[in-house]
């Protein structure tokens, strides 16, 4: 679809900013961005050009409760009235909230906005998509405002104590990139419009305040200890990890590795996890050989990324020596099976840089390392 003009209201907000930067990656899309302090006259000009409208603007933490109505329902009414005048059946996507189910000023204003969009669909036969979002989290969300995830991530990253009134409170969370993917699917014609049904984005995640705080604390601790002592086997934890890192102060993104120096060069552990093992790196001086040991269970991979070397393997009890000539000029990933004594020798004139992966974290109480020459 060439030169699709997409209008985004609330373009400077959390969801709006994420949608804007992602749609900017698509050359066939032209963005029309509306937010404060622009006027209704500006909005009218944008609607005249728009092929599709994402209505993400709204108010959720006003100083005066009356602003709920003006910032949510009234703005939506003005937008739909402008769109009706166009008589072009412009698709409209509304970002609402699960609070619309509640009888409070915010909930009523969001429900009124939903009804205005459904009325627009009925009167114009235009495609509409109304989404009720729970607690949305991800990069660029404002902390200490209306997102507990943003607040917990920001405060933890800045050593600010977390306030938890009821640890058992259960949250329903939705990741920002899943919303953006859904919105792009609408643009690409892969989501069916609904004239009177509220839509949801999946997956949603359920977690208590106590569990959320503990997971974020473990993520924070893992940066200094390099041991990922939290469960990365599910996509929620991965999304929470990505979110937390986005709140770390920029002058604290660097963590020094513990480099073990000796006459051979150095060795340093980089990342460790019970779920994916351990990644390390070494620098080996010319003529030096590392290794000459074998493991009962631990499987490894050797990857030379700079310099030239020979990786040798010999099955325990056998005489045949297997050799792999490796270098940073043509990177190879060499598997080291359990039950094979193995070594790596620098055969070049300058240092060899090697990345190692081990299937198990090194345990000094049970090292599973048995020395035997090739």
C-alpha positions, 0 to 999 in steps of 0.5 A, a space after each residue: 500500500 503506497 503512501 498510506 497516511 496514518 493519523 495518530 492522536 496522542 502521538 507523544 504519549 507512551 503508546 503513541 511514541 512507540 507506534 510512531 517510531 515503528 511506523 516511521 520504519 515503513 517507507 510506504 507510510 506517511 504519519 500525521 501526528 497530533 498532540 498538545 498543544 495542537 488545536 482542533 483546527 490542526 486535527 481537522 486538517 489532519 483528518 482531511 488527509 488521513 487514510 486511517 486514524 489511531 485515536 490514542 489521546 486521552 487523560 488518565 491523571 488529571 488535576 480536576 476530575 472533569 478533565 476525564 470527560 473533556 480529555 476522553 469523551 469530548 475529544 473523541 466526540 469532536 474527532 468522530 464528528 470531523 471524520 463523519 464530515 469527510 464521508 470517506 469511511 475512514 477506519 478508526 482505532 480507539 485505545 480504551 482501558 479496562 477501567 471502562 468496566 468501572 463506574 468511576 469518572 475515568 471509567 465512564 469517560 472511556 466508556 463514553 468514548 467507546 460508544 461514540 466510536 461504535 456510533 461512528 461505525 453505525 452511522 458511517 459504516 466505517 471500520 472501527 477497532 475498540 481496544 480495552 487495555 489493562 496495565 501496559 508496560 515497556 520502554 518509554 513508559 513514564 514512571 511514578 505516574 500510572 504504570 506500576 511496572 515503570 515505577 518499579 523498574 525506575 525505582 529499582 534501577 535508581 535504588 529507590 525503595 518500592 512501596 507495596 501496600 498489598 503484596 497479594 494484589 494481582 495485576 493484568 499486564 500487556 506488553 507495548 510491542 504486542 499492542 504495536 504488532 496488533 496495530 500494524 496488523 490492522 494497517 496490513 488488513 489482517 484484523 477484522 473490524 468490529 462495529 460493536 465488540 470490544 477487542 483485546 490484545 494477547 497475550 496478557 500476563 497475570 502477576 502479583 505485586 510481590 512477584 513482580 517486585 521480586 522478579 525485577 529485583 532478580 533482574 537488577 541483581 543479575 546485572 552485577 552478578 552476571 548470573 541470570 537468576 530468574 526464569 527466562 524460559 517464558 516470554 513475559 520475563 524476557 519482556 520484563 527484562 527488556 523493560 527494566 534495562 530501558 530504565 537503568 541510568 545511562 551512566 550505569 549501563 557498563 559492568 566490569 567483567 572479572 578478568 582472571 589474568 595469568 601468564 597465558 593471557 586472561 579468562 572472564 565469565 560474561 553471562 551465566 544462567 541455569 537456563 542456557 549455561 555460561 558464556 565466557 571469553 579468553 585471550 591466549 598468547 602465542 604458543 600457549 595451550 589451554 585446556 587438556 581436560 574433559 567433562 562427564 556431562 558438561 557440553 561446550 562450544 569453542 568459537 575463535 573470533 580473532 587469531 589462529 589456533 588448533 582445537 584438539 579432541 581425543 575421546 577418553 580411552 582412544 588414541 585418535 586425535 581430532 584437529 580443527 584449524 580455526 581462525 577469526 578469518 572464518 569463524 567456526 563453532 566447534 562442539 566439544 562433546 562430554 567424554 573428550 579431552 580437549 585443548 586449544 593452542 594458539 598457533 599464530 603470531 598474536 593473541 587468540 580471542 575465544 568465546 566459550 559456551 558451556 551447557 552448565 554453570 561452573 560449580 567449584 563444588 562439583 567442577 566436572 573437570 578432569 585433567 588429561 593430556 591430548 
